[in-house]
Structure formats: structure tokens, C-alpha cells
Amino acid sequence: MKIKKITQLLILISILAAIFDIARLDLWGTTDLLYLIWNLFLAWIPYIISSYFIKKDIGAVRFSLFFILWILVFPNAPYLVTDVLHIVSRAPSLLWYDSLLFFFFGWIGLLLGTLSLFHIHQYFRSHLSYLISEIIIFVICLISSFGIYLGRFERWNSWDIFFNPLQLMKHSFGVLIGLVHMETPLMFVVVFALFMYAVYKTVYVLVGENYLG
């Protein structure tokens, strides 16, 4: 199976980010940021699904199955950006290094998420109109932002979809119902969705058909 150059580059910078994280353990003897490597691993899953199992010429049934799986795990990629919230609790002496780590991992997460969204967008553009495909992409950003909120603030994990689905659905429904009454969750979902969509469109204009082709 041929690996695209962009995938090779993403592998290399992911390894470099992991080395930076492990080097922090070796230099300062602290292990409290090793979770970034696990989060990065989770961020790779939607990229792998969209890169090797979703093609614009696959059948609707097969696409639907992989799309459902993909959208369940897609929030793991942009989720890495929210790890920057932990910077407020970092030691001042290591603030410069930790800031670099959070930015590096968040940047890779955005790249993985954006390129993964490219693959999905490619399928919709080949089967639907430009406007409908754009609306779908934005709705995906909204859904993903809600998933990120559940993970970051409500402390649900992506594997709860498979191991604790009923409780997750019940809790998610309760949060959805309460969105109109809770300013912070609604603001987060809307603002982060707009952020994701803006990043996606920016990278799409810069890379666009050259990558998709």
C-alpha cells in the first residue's frame, strides 16, 4: 500500500512530537504530559479511516458504514487543540517548553483533522452540489465541537461510545437539551465549530485540489 508524502510527513512530525514529550520526562523527570502521545494516537484514527477506507467512488452503503465510524472518532483530532487549557497549571520554569509541546501536538491534531475532512468533503462534492457539501462539512464541525465539549468538560472518552453507549447517549441528550440554558457550552460549541471550519477552509484554499488529486 502506497503511503502519500503528506502521510509520511505527518508520521515524521508525530514521532518528533513524541520525542519532545519523552525528552521532557528524561530531562525533568515529570510524566504528567505523556497523555499527549495517547491523544495523538487517537487523532490518527480518523485520518487512517478516511485515507484508506473512504474513496469518492465507493458505494453508498460502504461509505455510510465507514462514515459513521469516522464521525464517532473524528473529534479526537481537533480535541488536541483544547489540551492547551492545561498550560495554566504548568510550572513557570518549564512554561516555554510546555507551551511548545501543546502547540506542536495541537497543530498536528489540526492537520490530521483537516486532511481527514478533505477526504470526506471529496466524497460529498463528487455526489452532491457545492452548497450541500459545504453545509454538511459545517454540520460535521458542529457535531465534532459538541463531541469535543463532552470530552473536554464532561470527561467522556471516545471508547465510551462502544463500552458505555447508553449512559453516554443519555448524558449527551441532557447536555443538548440544556444548551439553550447554559451559556458556556453553547458558546464553546459554536465558537469551536466556526474555528474548525475557518481552519479547514483556509487550508483547503492553500492546498485544495492539489492534495485531493
N, CA, C and O of each residue as an XYZ file, in Angstrom:
852
protein
N       0.848     -1.198      0.000
C       0.000      0.000      0.000
C       0.884      1.248      0.000
O       1.718      1.431      0.887
N       0.689      2.101     -1.006
C       1.489      3.307     -1.137
C       1.090      4.333     -0.091
O      -0.092      4.602      0.122
N       2.092      4.898      0.555
C       1.843      5.921      1.564
C       2.132      7.287      0.947
O       3.230      7.527      0.445
N       1.147      8.180      0.987
C       1.322      9.511      0.417
C       2.424     10.271      1.150
O       2.721     10.010      2.316
N       3.020     11.220      0.426
C       4.082     12.029      1.020
C       3.588     12.798      2.240
O       4.305     12.933      3.231
N       2.354     13.302      2.161
C       1.816     14.058      3.292
C       1.668     13.158      4.513
O       1.871     13.601      5.644
N       1.311     11.884      4.283
C       1.187     10.940      5.401
C       2.558     10.635      5.981
O       2.714     10.537      7.198
N       3.537     10.488      5.126
C       4.896     10.257      5.592
C       5.381     11.424      6.452
O       6.023     11.230      7.485
N       5.059     12.645      6.000
C       5.457     13.827      6.763
C       4.746     13.874      8.105
O       5.356     14.211      9.120
N       3.460     13.540      8.120
C       2.705     13.532      9.375
C       3.258     12.501     10.348
O       3.289     12.736     11.556
N       3.693     11.364      9.829
C       4.309     10.346     10.684
C       5.598     10.881     11.308
O       5.851     10.695     12.498
N       6.399     11.542     10.490
C       7.682     12.062     10.969
C       7.491     13.134     12.051
O       8.169     13.110     13.078
N       6.564     14.076     11.815
C       6.389     15.131     12.812
C       5.686     14.593     14.062
O       5.858     15.142     15.150
N       4.901     13.532     13.915
C       4.288     12.896     15.088
C       5.353     12.226     15.942
O       5.315     12.301     17.170
N       6.300     11.574     15.285
C       7.420     10.958     16.002
C       8.252     12.022     16.703
O       8.675     11.843     17.845
N       8.484     13.141     16.001
C       9.257     14.239     16.595
C       8.544     14.808     17.815
O       9.179     15.090     18.831
N       7.225     14.977     17.720
C       6.451     15.486     18.859
C       6.543     14.523     20.037
O       6.682     14.950     21.183
N       6.466     13.219     19.755
C       6.572     12.214     20.815
C       7.956     12.256     21.467
O       8.083     12.095     22.681
N       8.986     12.472     20.652
C      10.352     12.573     21.182
C      10.474     13.787     22.106
O      11.083     13.707     23.173
N       9.891     14.907     21.684
C       9.901     16.104     22.533
C       9.228     15.819     23.877
O       9.695     16.262     24.927
N       8.129     15.077     23.825
C       7.389     14.771     25.055
C       8.200     13.848     25.951
O       8.285     14.063     27.160
N       8.792     12.828     25.360
C       9.599     11.876     26.133
C      10.861     12.547     26.664
O      11.322     12.236     27.762
N      11.418     13.474     25.875
C      12.617     14.194     26.308
C      12.332     15.003     27.567
O      13.203     15.166     28.421
N      11.116     15.504     27.673
C      10.722     16.233     28.881
C      10.796     15.323     30.099
O      11.210     15.751     31.177
N      10.396     14.071     29.926
C      10.490     13.089     31.013
C      11.940     12.838     31.387
O      12.272     12.746     32.569
N      12.805     12.727     30.386
C      14.207     12.417     30.629
C      14.944     13.600     31.265
O      15.801     13.418     32.129
N      14.595     14.817     30.824
C      15.313     15.999     31.297
C      14.833     16.475     32.656
O      15.628     16.896     33.496
N      13.501     16.403     32.868
C      12.945     16.974     34.099
C      12.240     15.948     34.994
O      11.767     16.279     36.081
N      12.179     14.713     34.525
C      11.649     13.647     35.362
C      10.171     13.726     35.653
O       9.717     13.180     36.659
N       9.402     14.392     34.804
C       7.955     14.504     35.009
C       7.213     13.755     33.906
O       7.591     13.816     32.737
N       6.164     13.055     34.289
C       5.428     12.212     33.340
C       4.012     12.729     33.061
O       3.226     12.053     32.397
N       3.685     13.924     33.565
C       2.301     14.370     33.503
C       1.840     14.849     32.127
O       0.679     15.227     31.969
N       2.721     14.841     31.136
C       2.318     15.236     29.789
C       2.402     14.088     28.783
O       2.238     14.300     27.581
N       2.656     12.883     29.271
C       2.741     11.741     28.366
C       1.390     11.394     27.748
O       1.329     10.688     26.741
N       0.304     11.891     28.350
C      -1.021     11.637     27.776
C      -1.174     12.260     26.394
O      -2.044     11.856     25.623
N      -0.327     13.248     26.077
C      -0.380     13.871     24.758
C      -0.088     12.857     23.657
O      -0.648     12.946     22.564
N       0.778     11.904     23.939
C       1.112     10.876     22.948
C      -0.102      9.986     22.697
O      -0.380      9.626     21.553
N      -0.815      9.633     23.745
C      -2.035      8.833     23.598
C      -3.097      9.604     22.814
O      -3.751      9.050     21.931
N      -3.260     10.881     23.142
C      -4.229     11.701     22.419
C      -3.858     11.830     20.946
O      -4.735     11.877     20.083
N      -2.570     11.889     20.662
C      -2.112     11.960     19.275
C      -2.421     10.664     18.538
O      -2.828     10.683     17.377
N      -2.228      9.546     19.217
C      -2.575      8.249     18.623
C      -4.063      8.213     18.249
O      -4.420      7.767     17.159
N      -4.919      8.680     19.149
C      -6.355      8.713     18.870
C      -6.671      9.642     17.696
O      -7.599      9.388     16.929
N      -5.892     10.721     17.563
C      -6.119     11.670     16.474
C      -5.798     11.067     15.110
O      -6.321     11.512     14.088
N      -4.943     10.061     15.099
C      -4.582      9.397     13.840
C      -5.699      8.497     13.314
O      -5.766      8.249     12.110
N      -6.566      8.010     14.179
C      -7.577      7.038     13.777
C      -8.509      7.571     12.695
O      -8.688      6.889     11.685
N      -9.123      8.767     12.848
C      -9.993      9.263     11.773
C      -9.241      9.509     10.474
O      -9.793      9.317      9.390
N      -7.984      9.931     10.574
C      -7.191     10.154      9.362
C      -6.966      8.851      8.606
O      -7.068      8.811      7.380
N      -6.663      7.790      9.339
C      -6.435      6.481      8.707
C      -7.722      5.976      8.067
O      -7.702      5.455      6.952
N      -8.842      6.129      8.773
C     -10.125      5.670      8.231
C     -10.456      6.398      6.934
O     -10.817      5.771      5.938
N     -10.333      7.715      6.948
C     -10.708      8.497      5.768
C      -9.715      8.328      4.625
O     -10.091      8.440      3.458
N      -8.452      8.060      4.948
C      -7.424      7.947      3.910
C      -7.483      6.623      3.157
O      -7.273      6.586      1.945
N      -7.765      5.545      3.866
C      -7.629      4.222      3.266
C      -8.934      3.448      3.116
O      -8.949      2.390      2.487
N     -10.030      3.954      3.682
C     -11.287      3.214      3.583
C     -12.418      4.026      2.959
O     -13.466      3.469      2.630
N     -12.220      5.338      2.792
C     -13.254      6.174      2.188
C     -12.713      6.802      0.915
O     -11.815      7.643      0.958
N     -13.257      6.394     -0.201
C     -12.899      6.936     -1.508
C     -14.151      7.505     -2.163
O     -15.268      7.082     -1.868
N     -13.947      8.471     -3.058
C     -15.104      9.153     -3.642
C     -15.925      8.257     -4.554
O     -17.065      8.588     -4.882
N     -15.353      7.109     -4.975
C     -16.078      6.224     -5.881
C     -16.629      4.975     -5.194
O     -17.093      4.063     -5.878
N     -16.589      4.909     -3.843
C     -17.123      3.734     -3.165
C     -18.643      3.819     -3.100
O     -19.216      4.899     -3.246
N     -19.286      2.689     -2.883
C     -20.736      2.638     -2.828
C     -21.301      3.334     -1.605
O     -20.601      3.545     -0.615
N     -22.575      3.689     -1.684
C     -23.222      4.447     -0.615
C     -23.279      3.669      0.699
O     -23.095      4.247      1.770
N     -23.533      2.360      0.623
C     -23.632      1.546      1.837
C     -22.291      1.471      2.556
O     -22.209      1.664      3.769
N     -21.248      1.188      1.792
C     -19.918      1.099      2.386
C     -19.481      2.451      2.937
O     -18.901      2.534      4.019
N     -19.765      3.507      2.181
C     -19.412      4.842      2.672
C     -20.136      5.152      3.984
O     -19.534      5.677      4.920
N     -21.414      4.830      4.047
C     -22.218      5.126      5.239
C     -21.640      4.437      6.469
O     -21.570      5.035      7.542
N     -21.225      3.180      6.315
C     -20.669      2.435      7.437
C     -19.371      3.064      7.937
O     -19.191      3.272      9.137
N     -18.474      3.364      7.002
C     -17.202      3.959      7.402
C     -17.376      5.397      7.870
O     -16.638      5.860      8.739
N     -18.356      6.113      7.294
C     -18.596      7.495      7.704
C     -19.086      7.564      9.148
O     -18.662      8.433      9.909
N     -19.971      6.657      9.521
C     -20.458      6.616     10.906
C     -19.303      6.363     11.867
O     -19.180      7.024     12.898
N     -18.457      5.393     11.515
C     -17.295      5.103     12.358
C     -16.365      6.308     12.411
O     -15.835      6.653     13.468
N     -16.176      6.939     11.265
C     -15.269      8.088     11.183
C     -15.751      9.253     12.039
O     -14.970      9.835     12.791
N     -17.034      9.596     11.930
C     -17.525     10.773     12.644
C     -17.557     10.547     14.161
O     -17.536     11.506     14.933
N     -17.607      9.285     14.583
C     -17.557      8.979     16.010
C     -16.174      9.262     16.597
O     -16.052      9.617     17.769
N     -15.140      9.103     15.778
C     -13.769      9.275     16.288
C     -13.113     10.557     15.784
O     -12.041     10.929     16.260
N     -13.745     11.235     14.827
C     -13.147     12.451     14.262
C     -12.825     13.518     15.302
O     -11.779     14.156     15.190
N     -13.674     13.748     16.314
C     -13.343     14.792     17.302
C     -12.011     14.595     18.012
O     -11.482     15.544     18.591
N     -11.456     13.384     17.981
C     -10.173     13.139     18.635
C      -9.049     13.984     18.040
O      -8.089     14.319     18.734
N      -9.165     14.329     16.750
C      -8.095     15.100     16.102
C      -8.079     16.558     16.568
O      -7.078     16.998     17.134
N      -9.158     17.322     16.348
C      -9.136     18.712     16.827
C      -9.150     18.834     18.356
O      -8.845     19.897     18.897
N      -9.503     17.754     19.046
C      -9.502     17.762     20.516
C      -8.129     18.153     21.063
O      -8.032     18.773     22.122
N      -7.076     17.791     20.344
C      -5.721     18.089     20.808
C      -5.502     19.579     21.030
O      -4.684     19.974     21.861
N      -6.235     20.406     20.286
C      -6.087     21.849     20.451
C      -6.482     22.277     21.859
O      -5.875     23.183     22.429
N      -7.495     21.628     22.418
C      -8.006     22.035     23.729
C      -7.076     21.653     24.872
O      -7.271     22.111     25.998
N      -6.073     20.827     24.611
C      -5.117     20.487     25.671
C      -4.334     21.710     26.134
O      -3.713     21.695     27.197
N      -4.370     22.769     25.328
C      -3.666     23.992     25.710
C      -4.244     24.584     26.997
O      -3.585     25.398     27.644
N      -5.452     24.194     27.379
C      -6.040     24.670     28.638
C      -5.178     24.304     29.845
O      -5.213     24.972     30.878
N      -4.404     23.229     29.692
C      -3.579     22.785     30.819
C      -2.380     23.693     31.063
O      -1.687     23.550     32.070
N      -2.132     24.621     30.151
C      -0.949     25.471     30.279
C      -1.013     26.339     31.536
O       0.021     26.757     32.056
N      -2.224     26.609     32.022
C      -2.367     27.485     33.194
C      -1.796     26.846     34.456
O      -1.475     27.539     35.422
N      -1.671     25.515     34.440
C      -1.184     24.822     35.641
C       0.281     24.411     35.538
O       0.792     23.695     36.399
N       0.960     24.869     34.471
C       2.346     24.449     34.289
C       3.293     25.274     35.162
O       3.002     26.414     35.524
N       4.425     24.668     35.484
C       5.448     25.360     36.275
C       6.085     26.467     35.438
O       6.398     26.247     34.268
N       6.282     27.652     36.017
C       6.852     28.771     35.248
C       8.192     28.448     34.602
O       8.487     28.927     33.507
N       9.005     27.636     35.274
C      10.339     27.336     34.754
C      10.292     26.503     33.473
O      11.229     26.524     32.674
N       9.188     25.768     33.285
C       9.057     24.910     32.099
C       7.982     25.422     31.148
O       7.595     24.723     30.211
N       7.504     26.626     31.383
C       6.379     27.134     30.613
C       6.690     27.222     29.126
O       5.831     26.931     28.294
N       7.900     27.616     28.787
C       8.262     27.755     27.376
C       8.242     26.395     26.664
O       7.782     26.283     25.527
N       8.746     25.367     27.352
C       8.805     24.038     26.751
C       7.405     23.428     26.652
O       7.044     22.853     25.626
N       6.630     23.557     27.714
C       5.275     23.007     27.714
C       4.395     23.716     26.688
O       3.565     23.082     26.038
N       4.574     25.029     26.542
C       3.810     25.773     25.537
C       4.122     25.251     24.141
O       3.227     25.101     23.310
N       5.390     24.978     23.891
C       5.797     24.421     22.607
C       5.162     23.060     22.377
O       4.690     22.773     21.277
N       5.144     22.216     23.410
C       4.545     20.889     23.303
C       3.054     20.964     22.967
O       2.580     20.292     22.051
N       2.332     21.780     23.712
C       0.893     21.907     23.473
C       0.610     22.424     22.061
O      -0.297     21.941     21.384
N       1.393     23.407     21.629
C       1.205     23.950     20.288
C       1.519     22.898     19.232
O       0.776     22.750     18.262
N       2.616     22.167     19.416
C       3.051     21.168     18.443
C       1.995     20.065     18.289
O       1.601     19.725     17.174
N       1.547     19.519     19.404
C       0.552     18.453     19.342
C      -0.778     18.977     18.797
O      -1.445     18.296     18.017
N      -1.157     20.180     19.206
C      -2.398     20.762     18.699
C      -2.344     21.005     17.201
O      -3.325     20.792     16.489
N      -1.199     21.448     16.735
C      -1.004     21.706     15.300
C      -1.120     20.407     14.503
O      -1.764     20.379     13.455
N      -0.505     19.342     14.989
C      -0.598     18.049     14.299
C      -2.046     17.563     14.304
O      -2.535     17.042     13.302
N      -2.731     17.736     15.441
C      -4.139     17.343     15.508
C      -4.984     18.081     14.486
O      -5.850     17.488     13.843
N      -4.731     19.385     14.334
C      -5.473     20.168     13.337
C      -5.168     19.685     11.924
O      -6.070     19.598     11.091
N      -3.914     19.373     11.651
C      -3.545     18.870     10.326
C      -4.240     17.541     10.035
O      -4.810     17.353      8.960
N      -4.188     16.629     10.994
C      -4.832     15.330     10.807
C      -6.336     15.490     10.596
O      -6.924     14.840      9.732
N      -6.952     16.367     11.397
C      -8.386     16.588     11.276
C      -8.760     17.245      9.966
O      -9.729     16.847      9.320
N      -7.993     18.257      9.568
C      -8.286     18.982      8.333
C      -8.144     18.087      7.112
O      -9.018     18.070      6.244
N      -7.051     17.348      7.044
C      -6.837     16.470      5.894
C      -7.845     15.327      5.876
O      -8.264     14.883      4.807
N      -8.231     14.855      7.042
C      -9.261     13.823      7.117
C     -10.591     14.366      6.604
O     -11.329     13.673      5.903
N     -10.887     15.610      6.960
C     -12.116     16.244      6.482
C     -12.085     16.458      4.980
O     -13.126     16.429      4.323
N     -10.883     16.674      4.427
C     -10.720     16.761      2.974
C     -11.292     15.523      2.285
O     -12.034     15.624      1.308
N     -10.927     14.345      2.819
C     -11.348     13.091      2.203
C     -12.869     12.957      2.203
O     -13.465     12.522      1.218
N     -13.483     13.335      3.314
C     -14.937     13.275      3.420
C     -15.576     14.284      2.466
O     -16.560     13.982      1.792
N     -15.009     15.469      2.422
C     -15.521     16.523      1.537
C     -15.432     16.086      0.074
O     -16.320     16.378     -0.728
N     -14.367     15.394     -0.256
C     -14.183     14.918     -1.623
C     -15.321     13.996     -2.044
O     -15.816     14.077     -3.168
N     -15.725     13.130     -1.143
C     -16.831     12.219     -1.462
C     -18.120     12.997     -1.680
O     -18.822     12.774     -2.667
N     -18.434     13.908     -0.766
C     -19.685     14.655     -0.880
C     -19.698     15.553     -2.116
O     -20.736     15.708     -2.760
N     -18.560     16.141     -2.446
C     -18.504     17.013     -3.630
C     -18.714     16.232     -4.918
O     -19.216     16.772     -5.904
N     -18.331     14.969     -4.907
C     -18.490     14.162     -6.124
C     -19.907     13.616     -6.273
O     -20.254     13.091     -7.331
N     -20.730     13.731     -5.235
C     -22.088     13.193     -5.280
C     -23.171     14.240     -5.050
O     -24.334     14.017     -5.387
N     -22.793     15.383     -4.476
C     -23.780     16.403     -4.148
C     -23.332     17.761     -4.690
O     -22.222     17.902     -5.204
N     -24.203     18.745     -4.567
C     -23.864     20.090     -5.045
C     -22.855     20.741     -4.105
O     -22.627     20.277     -2.988
N     -22.260     21.827     -4.588
C     -21.267     22.552     -3.801
C     -21.872     23.042     -2.485
O     -21.275     22.866     -1.422
N     -23.054     23.657     -2.555
C     -23.685     24.223     -1.373
C     -24.020     23.151     -0.341
O     -23.744     23.322      0.846
N     -24.617     22.046     -0.791
C     -24.999     20.972      0.135
C     -23.760     20.377      0.797
O     -23.769     20.102      1.997
N     -22.705     20.178      0.029
C     -21.483     19.599      0.598
C     -20.861     20.544      1.620
O     -20.329     20.091      2.634
N     -20.920     21.863      1.367
C     -20.385     22.827      2.325
C     -21.205     22.825      3.613
O     -20.650     22.904      4.708
N     -22.513     22.735      3.478
C     -23.375     22.684      4.666
C     -23.066     21.448      5.496
O     -22.996     21.518      6.723
N     -22.880     20.315      4.824
C     -22.561     19.070      5.529
C     -21.244     19.200      6.291
O     -21.134     18.754      7.433
N     -20.253     19.807      5.659
C     -18.956     19.981      6.314
C     -19.091     20.836      7.569
O     -18.487     20.531      8.597
N     -19.879     21.906      7.489
C     -20.062     22.759      8.663
C     -20.828     22.025      9.763
O     -20.518     22.177     10.945
N     -21.827     21.231      9.376
C     -22.575     20.443     10.359
C     -21.642     19.444     11.047
O     -21.756     19.206     12.249
N     -20.727     18.867     10.281
C     -19.736     17.965     10.865
C     -18.901     18.713     11.911
O     -18.608     18.176     12.979
N     -18.524     19.950     11.596
C     -17.762     20.761     12.552
C     -18.574     21.003     13.824
O     -18.028     20.960     14.926
N     -19.873     21.256     13.675
C     -20.733     21.470     14.833
C     -20.833     20.208     15.690
O     -20.677     20.259     16.910
N     -21.095     19.080     15.037
C     -21.205     17.813     15.755
C     -19.896     17.487     16.473
O     -19.896     17.045     17.622
N     -18.792     17.711     15.783
C     -17.486     17.415     16.366
C     -17.195     18.325     17.553
O     -16.616     17.893     18.550
N     -17.599     19.588     17.439
C     -17.391     20.523     18.546
C     -18.163     20.085     19.782
O     -17.681     20.209     20.907
N     -19.363     19.574     19.558
C     -20.139     19.052     20.679
C     -19.437     17.842     21.295
O     -19.385     17.703     22.518
N     -18.900     16.970     20.444
C     -18.148     15.820     20.939
C     -16.919     16.236     21.726
O     -16.589     15.627     22.743
N     -16.236     17.284     21.250
C     -15.063     17.790     21.960
C     -15.461     18.361     23.318
O     -14.750     18.189     24.309
N     -16.604     19.041     23.350
C     -17.093     19.570     24.626
C     -17.344     18.431     25.609
O     -16.975     18.528     26.779
N     -17.973     17.348     25.137
C     -18.239     16.209     26.013
C     -16.944     15.615     26.555
O     -16.878     15.194     27.710
N     -15.925     15.587     25.716
C     -14.655     15.025     26.147
C     -13.878     15.943     27.065
O     -13.336     15.496     28.076
N     -13.816     17.218     26.726
C     -13.006     18.158     27.493
C     -13.640     18.537     28.822
O     -12.955     18.560     29.845
N     -14.937     18.834     28.828
C     -15.573     19.373     30.020
C     -16.451     18.365     30.770
O     -16.600     18.450     31.989
N     -17.027     17.415     30.036
C     -17.864     16.406     30.692
C     -17.090     15.117     30.954
O     -17.593     14.204     31.608
N     -15.849     15.050     30.435
C     -14.904     13.966     30.691
C     -15.343     12.611     30.154
O     -15.080     11.581     30.775
N     -16.006     12.605     29.012
C     -16.305     11.350     28.322
C     -15.169     11.028     27.363
O     -14.497     11.924     26.852
N     -14.964      9.736     27.125
C     -13.916      9.282     26.210
C     -14.530      8.670     24.962
O     -15.687      8.251     24.971
N     -13.751      8.621     23.894
C     -14.272      8.103     22.628
C     -14.659      6.632     22.738
O     -15.585      6.181     22.063
N     -13.951      5.878     23.592
C     -14.294      4.457     23.713
C     -15.586      4.222     24.491
O     -16.120      3.113     24.491
N     -16.091      5.267     25.155
C     -17.383      5.126     25.837
C     -18.508      4.893     24.834
O     -19.559      4.362     25.195
N     -18.301      5.280     23.593
C     -19.287      5.034     22.537
C     -19.550      3.541     22.403
O     -20.667      3.119     22.103
N     -18.502      2.743     22.631
C     -18.602      1.302     22.455
C     -18.831      0.555     23.770
O     -19.474     -0.495     23.783
N     -18.310      1.093     24.872
C     -18.378      0.370     26.138
C     -19.430      0.908     27.105
O     -19.828      0.215     28.041
N     -19.876      2.134     26.881
C     -20.889      2.720     27.756
C     -21.844      3.598     26.942
O     -22.076      4.756     27.288
N     -22.394      3.044     25.864
C     -23.169      3.865     24.914
C     -24.455      4.439     25.488
O     -24.799      5.581     25.183
N     -25.175      3.680     26.310
C     -26.459      4.158     26.819
C     -26.286      5.358     27.749
O     -27.016      6.343     27.645
N     -25.315      5.265     28.658
C     -25.062      6.379     29.570
C     -24.557      7.604     28.811
O     -24.918      8.736     29.131
N     -23.723      7.366     27.807
C     -23.212      8.477     27.003
C     -24.336      9.166     26.243
O     -24.396     10.395     26.198
N     -25.225      8.380     25.645
C     -26.348      8.953     24.902
C     -27.283      9.726     25.831
O     -27.761     10.808     25.491
N     -27.533      9.157     27.001
C     -28.407      9.822     27.968
C     -27.811     11.150     28.422
O     -28.501     12.168     28.488
N     -26.524     11.120     28.732
C     -25.854     12.337     29.189
C     -25.793     13.368     28.060
O     -26.035     14.553     28.286
N     -25.469     12.917     26.848
C     -25.371     13.817     25.694
C     -26.708     14.482     25.421
O     -26.766     15.677     25.132
N     -27.780     13.711     25.510
C     -29.116     14.262     25.279
C     -29.442     15.328     26.319
O     -30.030     16.362     26.003
N     -29.050     15.062     27.564
C     -29.291     16.035     28.620
C     -28.529     17.330     28.386
O     -29.053     18.419     28.621
N     -27.283     17.204     27.920
C     -26.480     18.394     27.626
C     -27.080     19.157     26.448
O     -27.136     20.387     26.466
N     -27.528     18.428     25.423
C     -28.145     19.071     24.260
C     -29.384     19.855     24.649
O     -29.579     20.989     24.209
N     -30.220     19.242     25.477
C     -31.439     19.918     25.923
C     -31.104     21.184     26.701
O     -31.808     22.190     26.613
N     -30.019     21.115     27.461
C     -29.664     22.246     28.309
C     -28.817     23.309     27.635
O     -28.502     24.326     28.252
N     -28.435     23.091     26.361
C     -27.571     24.043     25.683
C     -28.171     25.449     25.646
O     -27.458     26.440     25.804
N     -29.475     25.526     25.439
C     -30.111     26.843     25.328
C     -30.131     27.578     26.668
O     -30.348     28.788     26.715
N     -29.904     26.842     27.751
C     -29.938     27.452     29.082
C     -28.544     27.616     29.674
O     -28.379     28.252     30.715
N     -27.531     27.038     29.004
C     -26.163     27.107     29.523
C     -25.303     27.876     28.525
O     -25.047     27.406     27.417
N     -24.870     29.041     28.925
C     -24.156     29.923     28.004
C     -22.814     29.361     27.564
O     -22.491     29.392     26.376
N     -22.031     28.849     28.499
C     -20.680     28.401     28.175
C     -20.659     27.223     27.201
O     -19.935     27.297     26.209
N     -21.417     26.131     27.427
C     -21.404     25.023     26.461
C     -21.827     25.452     25.058
O     -21.188     25.074     24.076
N     -22.891     26.232     24.958
C     -23.362     26.682     23.649
C     -22.316     27.548     22.968
O     -22.064     27.401     21.772
N     -21.711     28.447     23.726
C     -20.691     29.318     23.165
C     -19.485     28.512     22.690
O     -18.935     28.777     21.621
N     -19.080     27.523     23.493
C     -17.941     26.694     23.101
C     -18.232     25.957     21.805
O     -17.415     25.978     20.885
N     -19.385     25.306     21.720
C     -19.730     24.516     20.533
C     -19.755     25.390     19.287
O     -19.208     25.011     18.250
N     -20.382     26.549     19.381
C     -20.494     27.435     18.218
C     -19.140     28.019     17.829
O     -18.763     27.997     16.657
N     -18.415     28.539     18.808
C     -17.126     29.179     18.523
C     -16.115     28.162     18.000
O     -15.394     28.440     17.043
N     -16.060     26.983     18.625
C     -15.082     25.985     18.179
C     -15.451     25.450     16.802
O     -14.565     25.147     16.002
N     -16.748     25.329     16.510
C     -17.172     24.894     15.178
C     -16.747     25.912     14.124
O     -16.255     25.536     13.059
N     -16.935     27.191     14.415
C     -16.510     28.242     13.489
C     -14.995     28.240     13.318
O     -14.483     28.443     12.217
N     -14.283     28.007     14.425
C     -12.821     27.910     14.370
C     -12.388     26.757     13.474
O     -11.524     26.930     12.616
N     -12.980     25.584     13.666
C     -12.637     24.415     12.854
C     -12.926     24.663     11.380
O     -12.113     24.341     10.513
N     -14.087     25.236     11.109
C     -14.477     25.473      9.718
C     -13.548     26.499      9.068
O     -13.175     26.350      7.904
N     -13.175     27.537      9.815
C     -12.271     28.559      9.288
C     -10.896     27.971      8.976
O     -10.307     28.267      7.937
N     -10.390     27.135      9.886
C      -9.105     26.480      9.655
C      -9.189     25.573      8.441
O      -8.291     25.559      7.599
N     -10.272     24.817      8.359
C     -10.448     23.904      7.230
C     -10.471     24.654      5.905
O      -9.770     24.274      4.967
N     -11.276     25.722      5.818
C     -11.388     26.466      4.568
C     -10.071     27.147      4.204
O      -9.729     27.250      3.026
N      -9.340     27.609      5.203
C      -8.048     28.236      4.942
C      -7.070     27.240      4.336
O      -6.426     27.520      3.324
N      -6.966     26.069      4.971
C      -6.061     25.038      4.460
C      -6.555     24.526      3.107
O      -5.750     24.203      2.233
N      -7.861     24.453      2.935
C      -8.421     23.980      1.667
C      -8.037     24.915      0.523
O      -7.693     24.461     -0.568
N      -8.097     26.220      0.776
C      -7.724     27.187     -0.254
C      -6.227     27.093     -0.565
O      -5.819     27.223     -1.719
N      -5.418     26.867      0.464
C      -3.973     26.788      0.277
C      -3.547     25.499     -0.424
O      -2.616     25.495     -1.230
N      -4.241     24.411     -0.107
C      -3.835     23.103     -0.628
C      -4.794     22.627     -1.719
O      -4.386     22.276     -2.826
N      -6.087     22.627     -1.368
C      -7.154     22.347     -2.312
C      -6.989     21.112     -3.154
O      -6.638     20.040     -2.663
N      -7.251     21.283     -4.442
C      -7.287     20.161     -5.370
C      -5.931     19.488     -5.549
O      -5.863     18.322     -5.939
N      -4.840     20.225     -5.264
C      -3.532     19.615     -5.370
C      -3.368     18.432     -4.435
O      -2.720     17.438     -4.764
N      -3.979     18.563     -3.248
C      -3.933     17.443     -2.295
C      -4.967     16.380     -2.647
O      -4.665     15.187     -2.648
N      -6.180     16.817     -2.944
C      -7.243     15.860     -3.225
C      -6.935     15.048     -4.460
O      -7.345     13.892     -4.564
N      -6.235     15.625     -5.376
C      -5.915     14.886     -6.591
C      -4.769     13.926     -6.378
O      -4.373     13.223     -7.308
